[in-house]
Amino acid sequence: AFAAYAEGNRVQRERHPHDEAGETTFTQRLQSVFNADFMARRRPAEHGARIPIFIVGMPRSGTSLIEQILSSCPGVYGAGELTDLDDVLQSLPGLCGESEVHYPEAVGRLSTGALRQLGEAYLERVWRLAPDAERITDKLPANFQHVAMIKLVLPQAKIIHAMRDPMDSCFSCYARLFEGGNLDFSYDLGSVATYYGCYIRLMRHWQRVLPAGSMLDVHYEEMVVDTETQARRLLDYLELPWDDRCLDFHRNRRVVRTASLAQVRKPVYRSSVARWQNFEAHLGPLLDKLAPYR
């Protein structure tokens, strides 16, 4: 089985090469711009009652399960993986009046009014999907890169950080064929480990520079062992009343367009925990690279 995974990933890697150096550099730029002093000085933009819920983290870390649970609550619309935040951030050069300055460096040149404009643009785009929803979930995992920006332009937003054993998360990425060559880092064990390192270092940086309680960490392993306790934690963080339908999330017939379509149609199961150990003989280099983060 692993030989087949390796060959499939080799083919995909040739079709969709990954810019590992660029990924690392972008992470460093984010940390440099959104440092503790910058975040302490900037005043977030204020918005109305519409509250987006961002579910971020590594792919294959339980983001779809979290969204399925939440979208089973009345008033919460599960929008799936949206690109709207990235699209809105593309307008940054125009807002700061300098076309040669891009995200994230351009953020330092934005007024509070411009930050509010970015937040309103995101809300306007997303609420078209469900105009009557009280809250809408956006579960694009890579939005972990924009956590600080989210808190600046949408301070009322709730951010849920989906976490999972890095070996399970990274191997699951490697073993999954994503649509259209998305997640090109996942087609090589070395690059998926590098991507994980960028991700977890950035999340630790956000924890240092943002106020306590800015995010809620949810561990996949704890979710599948005690779903009700973790679901109640989620709803408490979101300031939503408990609803028993959260535990019947697999009966929710909403459209799911991610690689976890089949999984969220089932009751909670534990067979994916430590699945990587079935392939341990082939994953030595990945285990070595991820050791500092486990």
SEZAMI-71805 format. One record per residue: residue number from 1; residue in one letter; x, y, z of N, C-alpha, C in turn. Coordinates in nm, 2 decimals, m for minus. Each point is the difference from the previous one (the first is absolute). Layout:
residues N
 resi resn     nx     ny     nz    cax    cay    caz     cx     cy     cz
  NUM    a      X      Y      Z      X      Y      Z      X      Y      Z
...
***
This chain:
residues 294
 resi resn     nx     ny     nz    cax    cay    caz     cx     cy     cz
    1    a   0.08  m0.12   0.00  m0.08   0.12   0.00   0.09   0.13   0.00
    2    f   0.10   0.00   0.08   0.09   0.11   0.01   0.07   0.03  m0.14
    3    a   0.04  m0.11  m0.06   0.06   0.02  m0.14  m0.10   0.07  m0.09
    4    a  m0.12  m0.03   0.01  m0.10   0.06  m0.09  m0.02   0.15   0.04
    5    y   0.00   0.03   0.13  m0.01   0.14   0.04   0.13   0.08  m0.05
    6    a   0.11  m0.06   0.01   0.13   0.06  m0.04   0.00   0.03  m0.15
    7    e  m0.05  m0.09  m0.08   0.00   0.02  m0.14  m0.11   0.11  m0.04
    8    g  m0.11  m0.01   0.06  m0.11   0.10  m0.03   0.05   0.14   0.04
    9    n   0.07   0.01   0.11   0.05   0.13   0.04   0.11   0.05  m0.09
   10    r   0.08  m0.09  m0.05   0.11   0.04  m0.09  m0.06   0.06  m0.12
   11    v  m0.10  m0.06  m0.06  m0.07   0.05  m0.12  m0.06   0.14   0.03
   12    q  m0.07   0.01   0.11  m0.06   0.13   0.04   0.11   0.11   0.02
   13    r   0.11  m0.04   0.06   0.10   0.10   0.03   0.06   0.05  m0.13
   14    e   0.01  m0.08  m0.10   0.05   0.04  m0.13  m0.10   0.10  m0.07
   15    r  m0.12  m0.03   0.02  m0.11   0.09  m0.06  m0.01   0.13   0.08
   16    h   0.01  m0.01   0.13  m0.03   0.12   0.08   0.12   0.02   0.10
   17    p   0.11   0.05  m0.04   0.12   0.03   0.09  m0.04   0.10   0.10
   18    h   0.06  m0.02   0.12  m0.03   0.09   0.11   0.12   0.09   0.03
   19    d  m0.03   0.13   0.03   0.10   0.10   0.03   0.03   0.00   0.15
   20    e   0.08  m0.10   0.04   0.02  m0.01   0.15   0.07   0.12   0.06
   21    a   0.10   0.06  m0.08   0.07   0.11   0.05  m0.09   0.12   0.01
   22    g  m0.09   0.02  m0.10  m0.10   0.11   0.01  m0.09  m0.01   0.11
   23    e  m0.04  m0.13   0.04  m0.09  m0.02   0.11   0.06   0.05   0.13
   24    t   0.13  m0.04   0.02   0.07   0.03   0.12   0.02   0.15   0.01
   25    t   0.04   0.07  m0.11   0.02   0.14   0.00  m0.13   0.08   0.03
   26    f  m0.11  m0.05  m0.06  m0.13   0.07   0.03  m0.03  m0.01   0.15
   27    t   0.02  m0.12   0.06  m0.02  m0.01   0.14   0.08   0.10   0.08
   28    q   0.13   0.01  m0.03   0.09   0.09   0.07  m0.05   0.15  m0.02
   29    r  m0.05   0.03  m0.12  m0.05   0.14  m0.02  m0.12   0.03   0.09
   30    l  m0.09  m0.10   0.01  m0.12   0.01   0.08   0.04   0.03   0.15
   31    q   0.10  m0.08   0.05   0.04   0.02   0.14   0.07   0.14   0.02
   32    s   0.07   0.04  m0.10   0.07   0.13   0.01  m0.10   0.12   0.00
   33    v  m0.10  m0.01  m0.09  m0.10   0.11   0.00  m0.09   0.00   0.12
   34    f  m0.06  m0.11   0.03  m0.09  m0.01   0.11   0.07  m0.04   0.13
   35    n   0.09   0.09   0.04   0.07  m0.03   0.13  m0.08   0.05   0.11
   36    a   0.05  m0.02   0.12  m0.08   0.04   0.12  m0.02   0.15   0.01
   37    d   0.10   0.08  m0.03  m0.01   0.14   0.00  m0.11   0.05  m0.10
   38    f   0.01  m0.05  m0.12  m0.10   0.04  m0.10  m0.14  m0.03   0.04
   39    m  m0.02  m0.12   0.06  m0.14  m0.04   0.03  m0.05   0.08   0.12
   40    a   0.09   0.04   0.09  m0.04   0.08   0.12  m0.03   0.14  m0.04
   41    r   0.06   0.05  m0.11  m0.03   0.14  m0.04  m0.12   0.01  m0.09
   42    r  m0.03  m0.10  m0.08  m0.11   0.01  m0.09  m0.14  m0.01   0.06
   43    r  m0.09   0.09  m0.03  m0.13  m0.01   0.05  m0.09  m0.08  m0.10
   44    p  m0.06  m0.10   0.04  m0.09  m0.08  m0.09  m0.12   0.08  m0.05
   45    a  m0.05  m0.03  m0.11  m0.12   0.06  m0.06  m0.12  m0.06   0.07
   46    e  m0.10   0.08   0.03  m0.12  m0.05   0.06  m0.11  m0.03  m0.10
   47    h  m0.08  m0.11   0.02  m0.10  m0.04  m0.09  m0.13  m0.03   0.07
   48    g  m0.10  m0.03  m0.07  m0.13  m0.03   0.05  m0.02  m0.14   0.06
   49    a  m0.12  m0.06  m0.02  m0.03  m0.12   0.07   0.04  m0.13  m0.08
   50    r   0.03   0.01  m0.12   0.04  m0.12  m0.08   0.13  m0.05   0.05
   51    i   0.00  m0.13   0.04   0.12  m0.06   0.06   0.05  m0.12  m0.08
   52    p   0.11   0.02  m0.08   0.05  m0.12  m0.07   0.08  m0.09   0.09
   53    i   0.00  m0.12  m0.03   0.08  m0.10   0.08   0.10  m0.06  m0.10
   54    f   0.13   0.02   0.04   0.11  m0.05  m0.08   0.05  m0.13   0.06
   55    i   0.01  m0.11  m0.07   0.05  m0.12   0.05   0.13  m0.03  m0.08
   56    v   0.12   0.01   0.07   0.13   0.00  m0.06   0.08  m0.11   0.05
   57    g   0.11  m0.03  m0.07   0.10  m0.10   0.04   0.06  m0.07  m0.12
   58    m   0.06  m0.12   0.03   0.05  m0.08  m0.11  m0.12  m0.07  m0.07
   59    p   0.01  m0.03  m0.13  m0.10  m0.08  m0.06   0.00  m0.14   0.07
   60    r  m0.11  m0.07   0.00  m0.01  m0.13   0.05   0.02   0.00   0.16
   61    s  m0.05   0.11   0.06   0.01   0.01   0.15  m0.13   0.01   0.07
   62    g  m0.11  m0.03  m0.07  m0.13   0.00   0.06  m0.08   0.13  m0.02
   63    t   0.04   0.08  m0.10  m0.07   0.12  m0.03  m0.14  m0.03  m0.05
   64    s  m0.02  m0.10  m0.08  m0.13  m0.04  m0.06  m0.09  m0.05   0.11
   65    l   0.05  m0.08   0.09  m0.08  m0.05   0.11  m0.05   0.12   0.09
   66    i   0.09   0.09   0.03  m0.04   0.12   0.08  m0.11   0.07  m0.07
   67    e   0.01   0.03  m0.13  m0.10   0.07  m0.07  m0.13  m0.07  m0.01
   68    q   0.01  m0.13  m0.02  m0.13  m0.08   0.00  m0.07   0.00   0.13
   69    i   0.07   0.00   0.11  m0.06   0.01   0.13  m0.07   0.14   0.01
   70    l   0.07   0.10  m0.03  m0.05   0.14   0.02  m0.11   0.03  m0.09
   71    s   0.00  m0.05  m0.13  m0.10   0.03  m0.09  m0.13  m0.08   0.03
   72    s   0.01  m0.09   0.10  m0.12  m0.07   0.04  m0.08   0.09   0.11
   73    c   0.06   0.11   0.04  m0.07   0.09   0.09  m0.09   0.10  m0.08
   74    p  m0.11   0.03   0.05  m0.09   0.10  m0.06   0.08   0.14  m0.02
   75    g  m0.02   0.06  m0.11   0.06   0.13  m0.02   0.15   0.00  m0.05
   76    v   0.06  m0.12  m0.01   0.14  m0.01  m0.04   0.00  m0.06  m0.14
   77    y   0.06   0.07  m0.09   0.01  m0.05  m0.14   0.14  m0.04  m0.03
   78    g   0.02  m0.13  m0.04   0.13  m0.05  m0.03   0.03   0.03  m0.15
   79    a   0.09   0.09  m0.02   0.03   0.05  m0.14   0.11  m0.08  m0.06
   80    g   0.08  m0.08   0.07   0.11  m0.08  m0.05   0.12   0.08  m0.02
   81    e   0.09  m0.04  m0.09   0.13   0.07  m0.02  m0.02   0.11  m0.10
   82    l   0.01   0.12   0.05  m0.03   0.12  m0.08   0.14   0.07  m0.03
   83    t   0.01   0.06  m0.12   0.12   0.08  m0.03  m0.03   0.15   0.01
   84    d  m0.11   0.04   0.06  m0.03   0.14   0.00   0.09   0.08   0.08
   85    l   0.06  m0.05   0.11   0.10   0.08   0.08   0.12   0.03  m0.09
   86    d   0.05  m0.10  m0.07   0.12   0.03  m0.08  m0.04   0.10  m0.11
   87    d  m0.12  m0.02  m0.06  m0.04   0.09  m0.11  m0.01   0.15   0.05
   88    v  m0.05   0.01   0.12  m0.01   0.14   0.06   0.14   0.06   0.03
   89    l   0.09  m0.09   0.04   0.13   0.06   0.03   0.08   0.04  m0.12
   90    q  m0.05  m0.05  m0.12   0.07   0.04  m0.12  m0.03   0.15  m0.03
   91    s  m0.09   0.06   0.07  m0.03   0.14  m0.03   0.08   0.09   0.09
   92    l   0.09  m0.05   0.08   0.08   0.08   0.09   0.09   0.11  m0.07
   93    p   0.07  m0.04  m0.11   0.08   0.11  m0.07  m0.08   0.12  m0.03
   94    g  m0.12  m0.02  m0.05  m0.09   0.11  m0.04  m0.04   0.09   0.12
   95    l  m0.03  m0.07   0.11  m0.04   0.07   0.12   0.11   0.09   0.06
   96    c   0.12  m0.05  m0.01   0.11   0.08   0.06   0.06   0.09  m0.10
   97    g  m0.05   0.00  m0.13   0.05   0.09  m0.10   0.13  m0.02  m0.06
   98    e   0.06  m0.12   0.02   0.13  m0.04  m0.05  m0.01  m0.14  m0.06
   99    s   0.00   0.00  m0.13  m0.02  m0.13  m0.07   0.12  m0.10   0.02
  100    e   0.11   0.06   0.04   0.12  m0.09   0.01   0.02  m0.06   0.14
  101    v  m0.09   0.04   0.09   0.00  m0.05   0.14  m0.11  m0.11   0.01
  102    h   0.04  m0.11   0.05  m0.10  m0.11   0.00  m0.02  m0.05   0.15
  103    y  m0.09  m0.09   0.01  m0.03  m0.07   0.13   0.12  m0.09   0.04
  104    p   0.05   0.00   0.12  m0.05   0.07   0.12   0.05   0.14   0.02
  105    e   0.11   0.04  m0.07   0.07   0.13   0.03  m0.10   0.12  m0.01
  106    a  m0.10  m0.01  m0.10  m0.09   0.11  m0.02  m0.09   0.03   0.12
  107    v  m0.02  m0.10   0.09  m0.09   0.02   0.11   0.04   0.12   0.09
  108    g   0.13   0.02   0.02   0.04   0.11   0.08  m0.03   0.13  m0.05
  109    r  m0.04   0.01  m0.13  m0.04   0.13  m0.06  m0.15   0.03   0.00
  110    l  m0.08  m0.09   0.05  m0.14   0.01   0.00  m0.06   0.07   0.12
  111    s  m0.09   0.09  m0.02  m0.07   0.07   0.10  m0.11  m0.10   0.07
  112    t  m0.05   0.04   0.11  m0.11  m0.08   0.06  m0.12  m0.01  m0.09
  113    g  m0.02   0.11  m0.08  m0.11   0.00  m0.09   0.02  m0.10  m0.11
  114    a   0.12  m0.01  m0.05   0.03  m0.10  m0.10  m0.01  m0.14   0.05
  115    l   0.04  m0.02   0.12  m0.01  m0.13   0.06  m0.15  m0.04   0.01
  116    r  m0.08   0.10   0.04  m0.15  m0.03   0.01  m0.05  m0.03  m0.14
  117    q   0.05   0.07  m0.10  m0.05  m0.03  m0.14   0.03  m0.14  m0.04
  118    l   0.12  m0.05   0.03   0.03  m0.14  m0.03  m0.09  m0.09   0.07
  119    g  m0.03   0.02   0.13  m0.08  m0.09   0.07  m0.15   0.00  m0.05
  120    e  m0.05   0.12  m0.04  m0.13   0.01  m0.06  m0.01  m0.07  m0.13
  121    a   0.11   0.01  m0.08   0.00  m0.07  m0.13  m0.01  m0.15   0.02
  122    y   0.08  m0.05   0.10  m0.01  m0.15   0.02  m0.14  m0.04   0.04
  123    l  m0.06   0.08   0.10  m0.14  m0.04   0.05  m0.10   0.01  m0.12
  124    e   0.01   0.10  m0.08  m0.09   0.02  m0.11   0.00  m0.12  m0.09
  125    r   0.12  m0.05  m0.04   0.02  m0.11  m0.09  m0.06  m0.13   0.06
  126    v   0.04  m0.02   0.13  m0.03  m0.13   0.06  m0.15  m0.01   0.04
  127    w  m0.06   0.11   0.04  m0.14  m0.01   0.04  m0.10  m0.01  m0.11
  128    r   0.05   0.02  m0.12  m0.08  m0.02  m0.12  m0.04  m0.15  m0.01
  129    l   0.08  m0.09   0.06  m0.02  m0.14   0.00  m0.12  m0.04   0.08
  130    a  m0.02   0.07   0.11  m0.11  m0.03   0.10  m0.04   0.13   0.07
  131    p  m0.08   0.08  m0.07  m0.03   0.13   0.05  m0.07   0.00   0.14
  132    d  m0.07  m0.11   0.03  m0.07   0.00   0.13   0.08  m0.07   0.11
  133    a   0.12  m0.04  m0.03   0.08  m0.07   0.11   0.05   0.09   0.10
  134    e   0.00  m0.04   0.13   0.06   0.08   0.10   0.15  m0.01   0.00
  135    r   0.05  m0.12  m0.03   0.15  m0.02  m0.01   0.03  m0.09  m0.12
  136    i   0.11   0.02  m0.06   0.04  m0.08  m0.12   0.15  m0.05   0.03
  137    t   0.02  m0.13  m0.03   0.13  m0.05   0.02   0.08   0.00  m0.13
  138    d   0.12   0.03   0.01   0.10   0.00  m0.11   0.11  m0.09   0.04
  139    k   0.01  m0.12  m0.06   0.09  m0.10   0.05   0.12  m0.02  m0.09
  140    l   0.05   0.10  m0.07   0.12  m0.01  m0.08   0.12  m0.01   0.10
  141    p   0.06  m0.12   0.00   0.10  m0.02   0.10   0.12   0.10   0.00
  142    a   0.04   0.04  m0.13   0.11   0.09  m0.02  m0.03   0.14   0.06
  143    n  m0.12   0.03   0.04  m0.02   0.13   0.06   0.08   0.02   0.13
  144    f   0.07  m0.11   0.05   0.08   0.02   0.12   0.11   0.10  m0.03
  145    q   0.03   0.03  m0.13   0.10   0.10  m0.03  m0.05   0.14   0.03
  146    h  m0.13   0.01   0.01  m0.06   0.14   0.01  m0.07   0.02   0.13
  147    v   0.04  m0.07   0.10  m0.07   0.01   0.13   0.01   0.15   0.05
  148    a   0.12   0.05   0.00   0.02   0.14   0.05  m0.09   0.10  m0.08
  149    m   0.00  m0.02  m0.13  m0.07   0.09  m0.09  m0.15  m0.01   0.03
  150    i  m0.05  m0.12   0.02  m0.14  m0.02   0.03  m0.03   0.08   0.13
  151    k   0.08  m0.01   0.10  m0.03   0.07   0.12   0.00   0.15  m0.02
  152    l   0.08   0.05  m0.10   0.00   0.15  m0.02  m0.13   0.04  m0.08
  153    v  m0.04  m0.07  m0.10  m0.11   0.04  m0.09  m0.13  m0.05   0.05
  154    l   0.00  m0.11   0.08  m0.13  m0.06   0.04   0.02  m0.04   0.15
  155    p   0.01   0.10   0.09   0.03  m0.04   0.14  m0.10  m0.08   0.07
  156    q  m0.13   0.00  m0.06  m0.10  m0.08   0.06   0.00  m0.14  m0.05
  157    a   0.09  m0.03  m0.09   0.01  m0.14  m0.06   0.04  m0.10   0.11
  158    k  m0.05  m0.12  m0.01   0.05  m0.11   0.09   0.10  m0.09  m0.09
  159    i   0.10  m0.04   0.07   0.11  m0.08  m0.07   0.02  m0.13   0.07
  160    i  m0.03  m0.11  m0.07   0.02  m0.13   0.06   0.12  m0.06  m0.06
  161    h   0.09  m0.05   0.08   0.13  m0.06  m0.05  m0.01  m0.15   0.01
  162    a  m0.02  m0.07  m0.11  m0.01  m0.15   0.00   0.14  m0.05   0.00
  163    m   0.02  m0.09   0.10   0.14  m0.06   0.02  m0.01  m0.15   0.00
  164    r   0.11  m0.06  m0.04   0.00  m0.15  m0.01   0.15  m0.04   0.01
  165    d   0.03  m0.12   0.04   0.13  m0.05   0.00   0.06   0.02  m0.14
  166    p   0.12   0.07   0.00   0.06   0.04  m0.13   0.03  m0.12  m0.09
  167    m   0.03  m0.11   0.06   0.02  m0.12  m0.09  m0.12  m0.04  m0.07
  168    d  m0.11  m0.01   0.07  m0.13  m0.03  m0.06  m0.04   0.10  m0.11
  169    s   0.01   0.13   0.04  m0.04   0.10  m0.09   0.08   0.00  m0.13
  170    c   0.13   0.00   0.02   0.09   0.00  m0.12  m0.01  m0.12  m0.09
  171    f   0.00  m0.12   0.07  m0.02  m0.12  m0.09  m0.13   0.00  m0.07
  172    s  m0.11   0.05   0.07  m0.13   0.00  m0.07   0.00   0.09  m0.12
  173    c   0.08   0.11   0.01   0.01   0.09  m0.11   0.07  m0.07  m0.12
  174    y   0.11  m0.08   0.04   0.08  m0.07  m0.10  m0.08  m0.11  m0.07
  175    a  m0.09  m0.06   0.08  m0.08  m0.11  m0.05  m0.13   0.04  m0.07
  176    r  m0.02   0.13  m0.01  m0.13   0.05  m0.06   0.03   0.07  m0.14
  177    l  m0.07  m0.03  m0.10   0.01   0.07  m0.13  m0.10   0.12   0.01
  178    f   0.05   0.12   0.01  m0.08   0.11   0.01  m0.04   0.05  m0.14
  179    e  m0.12   0.06  m0.01  m0.05   0.04  m0.13   0.08   0.11  m0.07
  180    g   0.03  m0.02  m0.12   0.06   0.11  m0.08   0.14   0.04   0.04
  181    g   0.07  m0.09   0.06   0.14   0.03   0.04   0.01   0.09   0.11
  182    n  m0.11   0.02   0.08   0.01   0.09   0.12   0.09  m0.07   0.10
  183    l   0.05   0.09   0.09   0.09  m0.05   0.11   0.12  m0.07  m0.06
  184    d   0.07   0.07  m0.09   0.11  m0.06  m0.07   0.12  m0.04   0.10
  185    f   0.00   0.05   0.12   0.10  m0.04   0.10  m0.02  m0.14   0.04
  186    s  m0.12  m0.06  m0.02  m0.03  m0.13   0.06   0.05  m0.11  m0.08
  187    y   0.07   0.02  m0.12   0.04  m0.10  m0.09   0.15  m0.05   0.03
  188    d   0.05   0.04   0.11   0.14  m0.04   0.04   0.00   0.00   0.15
  189    l   0.06  m0.10   0.06   0.00  m0.01   0.15   0.09   0.11   0.06
  190    g   0.11   0.04  m0.07   0.08   0.11   0.05  m0.07   0.13  m0.01
  191    s  m0.07   0.03  m0.11  m0.07   0.13  m0.01  m0.12   0.01   0.10
  192    v  m0.07  m0.11   0.02  m0.11   0.00   0.09   0.05   0.03   0.14
  193    a   0.11  m0.06   0.04   0.06   0.03   0.13   0.04   0.14   0.01
  194    t   0.06   0.06  m0.10   0.04   0.14   0.00  m0.12   0.09   0.01
  195    y  m0.11  m0.03  m0.07  m0.12   0.07   0.01  m0.06   0.00   0.14
  196    y   0.01  m0.12   0.06  m0.05  m0.01   0.14   0.08   0.08   0.09
  197    g   0.13   0.00  m0.02   0.08   0.09   0.09  m0.03   0.15  m0.01
  198    c  m0.02   0.04  m0.13  m0.04   0.14  m0.02  m0.14   0.03   0.07
  199    y  m0.09  m0.09  m0.02  m0.13   0.01   0.06   0.00   0.01   0.15
  200    i   0.07  m0.09   0.07  m0.01  m0.01   0.15   0.08   0.12   0.06
  201    r   0.11   0.04  m0.07   0.08   0.11   0.05  m0.08   0.13  m0.01
  202    l  m0.08   0.01  m0.10  m0.08   0.12  m0.02  m0.12   0.00   0.10
  203    m  m0.06  m0.11   0.02  m0.11  m0.01   0.10   0.06   0.04   0.14
  204    r   0.12  m0.05   0.04   0.06   0.03   0.12   0.03   0.15   0.01
  205    h   0.04   0.06  m0.11   0.02   0.15  m0.01  m0.13   0.07   0.03
  206    w  m0.11  m0.04  m0.06  m0.13   0.07   0.02  m0.04  m0.01   0.15
  207    q   0.03  m0.12   0.06  m0.04  m0.01   0.14   0.08   0.10   0.09
  208    r   0.12   0.03  m0.04   0.09   0.09   0.07  m0.05   0.15  m0.02
  209    v  m0.04   0.04  m0.12  m0.02   0.14  m0.03  m0.15   0.04   0.02
  210    l  m0.09  m0.10   0.01  m0.14   0.04   0.01  m0.05  m0.02   0.14
  211    p  m0.10   0.07   0.04  m0.05  m0.01   0.14  m0.05  m0.15   0.03
  212    a   0.01  m0.04   0.12  m0.04  m0.13   0.04  m0.15  m0.01  m0.03
  213    g  m0.04  m0.12  m0.05  m0.14  m0.03  m0.04  m0.03   0.04  m0.14
  214    s   0.10   0.04  m0.08  m0.03   0.04  m0.14  m0.04  m0.12  m0.08
  215    m   0.04  m0.12   0.04  m0.03  m0.12  m0.08  m0.03  m0.11   0.10
  216    l  m0.07  m0.10  m0.06  m0.03  m0.12   0.08   0.07  m0.12  m0.07
  217    d   0.09  m0.07   0.07   0.06  m0.12  m0.05  m0.09  m0.12   0.03
  218    v  m0.02  m0.07  m0.11  m0.08  m0.13   0.01   0.08  m0.11  m0.05
  219    h   0.03  m0.10   0.08   0.08  m0.12  m0.04  m0.09  m0.11  m0.06
  220    y   0.04  m0.04  m0.12  m0.08  m0.11  m0.06  m0.01  m0.12   0.09
  221    e   0.11  m0.04   0.06   0.00  m0.12   0.08  m0.10   0.01   0.12
  222    e  m0.01   0.12   0.06  m0.10   0.02   0.10  m0.14   0.00  m0.05
  223    m  m0.01   0.06  m0.12  m0.14   0.01  m0.06  m0.06  m0.14  m0.02
  224    v   0.08  m0.10  m0.05  m0.05  m0.13  m0.03  m0.02  m0.08   0.12
  225    v   0.07   0.03   0.11  m0.01  m0.08   0.12  m0.12   0.05   0.08
  226    d  m0.02   0.13   0.01  m0.11   0.05   0.08  m0.06   0.12  m0.08
  227    t  m0.09  m0.04  m0.10  m0.05   0.10  m0.09  m0.09   0.10   0.07
  228    e  m0.08  m0.04   0.09  m0.09   0.09   0.07   0.07   0.11   0.08
  229    t   0.11  m0.04   0.07   0.07   0.10   0.08   0.06   0.10  m0.09
  230    q   0.06  m0.04  m0.11   0.07   0.09  m0.09  m0.10   0.09  m0.08
  231    a  m0.11  m0.06  m0.03  m0.11   0.08  m0.07  m0.05   0.11   0.09
  232    r  m0.01  m0.04   0.13  m0.05   0.10   0.10   0.11   0.11   0.01
  233    r   0.12  m0.03   0.00   0.11   0.10   0.00  m0.01   0.09  m0.12
  234    l  m0.03  m0.05  m0.11  m0.01   0.08  m0.12  m0.12   0.10   0.01
  235    l  m0.11  m0.05   0.04  m0.12   0.09   0.01   0.02   0.10   0.11
  236    d   0.07  m0.03   0.11   0.02   0.09   0.11   0.09   0.12  m0.06
  237    y   0.10  m0.04  m0.07   0.10   0.10  m0.06  m0.08   0.09  m0.09
  238    l  m0.09  m0.06  m0.08  m0.08   0.08  m0.10  m0.12   0.07   0.06
  239    e  m0.02  m0.02   0.13  m0.11   0.06   0.07  m0.13  m0.04  m0.06
  240    l  m0.02  m0.13  m0.03  m0.12  m0.06  m0.06  m0.06  m0.10   0.10
  241    p  m0.13  m0.01   0.01  m0.06  m0.09   0.09   0.02  m0.14  m0.05
  242    w   0.00  m0.10   0.09   0.02  m0.14  m0.03  m0.12  m0.05  m0.09
  243    d   0.02  m0.08  m0.09  m0.10  m0.07  m0.08   0.04  m0.14  m0.03
  244    d  m0.09  m0.09   0.04   0.03  m0.15  m0.02   0.03  m0.04  m0.14
  245    r  m0.04   0.08  m0.10   0.02  m0.03  m0.14   0.15   0.00  m0.03
  246    c   0.08   0.07   0.08   0.15   0.00  m0.02   0.06  m0.14   0.01
  247    l  m0.07  m0.09   0.07   0.06  m0.14   0.02  m0.06  m0.09  m0.11
  248    d  m0.09   0.05  m0.08  m0.06  m0.08  m0.11   0.05   0.07  m0.14
  249    f   0.12   0.05   0.01   0.05   0.08  m0.12   0.01  m0.09  m0.12
  250    h   0.01  m0.13   0.01   0.01  m0.09  m0.12  m0.13  m0.01  m0.07
  251    r  m0.11   0.05   0.06  m0.13   0.00  m0.06  m0.02   0.13  m0.08
  252    n   0.09   0.09   0.02  m0.01   0.13  m0.07   0.03  m0.02  m0.15
  253    r  m0.10   0.04  m0.08   0.01  m0.03  m0.15   0.06   0.12  m0.08
  254    r   0.06   0.10   0.07   0.05   0.11  m0.07   0.11  m0.05  m0.10
  255    v   0.02   0.08  m0.10   0.09  m0.03  m0.11   0.14   0.02   0.06
  256    v   0.09  m0.10  m0.02   0.14   0.00   0.04   0.08  m0.02  m0.12
  257    r   0.10   0.09  m0.02   0.08  m0.01  m0.13   0.15  m0.03   0.03
  258    t   0.03  m0.04   0.12   0.14  m0.02   0.03   0.03  m0.15   0.00
  259    a   0.13  m0.03   0.02   0.04  m0.14   0.00  m0.05  m0.08   0.11
  260    s  m0.07   0.06   0.10  m0.06  m0.07   0.11  m0.14  m0.03  m0.02
  261    l  m0.05   0.01  m0.12  m0.15  m0.02  m0.02  m0.05  m0.13   0.06
  262    a   0.07  m0.11  m0.02  m0.04  m0.13   0.04   0.00  m0.01   0.16
  263    q   0.11   0.06   0.06   0.01  m0.01   0.14  m0.11   0.07   0.08
  264    v  m0.04   0.12  m0.05  m0.09   0.07   0.08  m0.15  m0.05  m0.01
  265    r  m0.02  m0.10  m0.09  m0.12  m0.07  m0.01  m0.01  m0.12   0.10
  266    k   0.10  m0.02   0.08   0.00  m0.12   0.09   0.01   0.06   0.14
  267    p  m0.05  m0.08   0.10   0.02   0.03   0.14   0.15   0.01   0.03
  268    v   0.03   0.06   0.11   0.14   0.01   0.04   0.07  m0.14   0.01
  269    y   0.12  m0.02  m0.06   0.07  m0.12   0.00   0.15   0.03   0.04
  270    r   0.07  m0.10   0.05   0.14   0.02   0.05   0.10  m0.06  m0.09
  271    s  m0.04  m0.06  m0.11   0.10  m0.08  m0.07   0.11   0.08  m0.07
  272    s  m0.02   0.13  m0.01   0.10   0.09  m0.06   0.10   0.05   0.10
  273    v  m0.02  m0.03   0.12   0.10   0.04   0.11   0.12  m0.09  m0.01
  274    a   0.12   0.05  m0.02   0.13  m0.07  m0.01   0.00  m0.09  m0.12
  275    r  m0.07   0.03  m0.10   0.00  m0.08  m0.13   0.14   0.00  m0.06
  276    w   0.08   0.10   0.02   0.13   0.01  m0.06   0.09  m0.12   0.05
  277    q  m0.03  m0.05   0.12   0.08  m0.11   0.05   0.00  m0.13  m0.09
  278    n  m0.11  m0.01  m0.08  m0.01  m0.12  m0.09   0.11   0.01  m0.11
  279    f   0.06   0.13  m0.02   0.10   0.02  m0.10   0.13   0.05   0.06
  280    e   0.02  m0.03   0.13   0.11   0.06   0.07   0.13  m0.04  m0.06
  281    a   0.02  m0.12  m0.06   0.12  m0.04  m0.06   0.05   0.09  m0.11
  282    h  m0.10   0.07  m0.06   0.03   0.08  m0.12   0.01   0.15   0.04
  283    l  m0.03   0.04   0.12  m0.02   0.14   0.04   0.11   0.05   0.09
  284    g   0.11  m0.07   0.01   0.11   0.04   0.09   0.04   0.15  m0.02
  285    p   0.03   0.04  m0.13   0.04   0.14  m0.02  m0.10   0.10   0.05
  286    l  m0.13  m0.03  m0.03  m0.11   0.09   0.04  m0.01   0.01   0.15
  287    l   0.02  m0.12   0.07  m0.01   0.00   0.15   0.12   0.08   0.05
  288    d   0.12  m0.01  m0.06   0.11   0.08   0.05  m0.03   0.15  m0.01
  289    k  m0.05   0.04  m0.11  m0.02   0.15  m0.02  m0.11   0.05   0.08
  290    l  m0.10  m0.08   0.04  m0.11   0.05   0.08   0.02  m0.02   0.15
  291    a   0.11  m0.07   0.04   0.02  m0.03   0.14   0.00   0.13   0.08
  292    p   0.05   0.11  m0.04   0.00   0.12   0.09  m0.15   0.05   0.02
  293    y  m0.09  m0.04  m0.08  m0.14   0.06   0.01  m0.10  m0.10   0.07
  294    r   0.05  m0.12   0.04  m0.10  m0.10   0.05   0.01   0.00   0.15
***
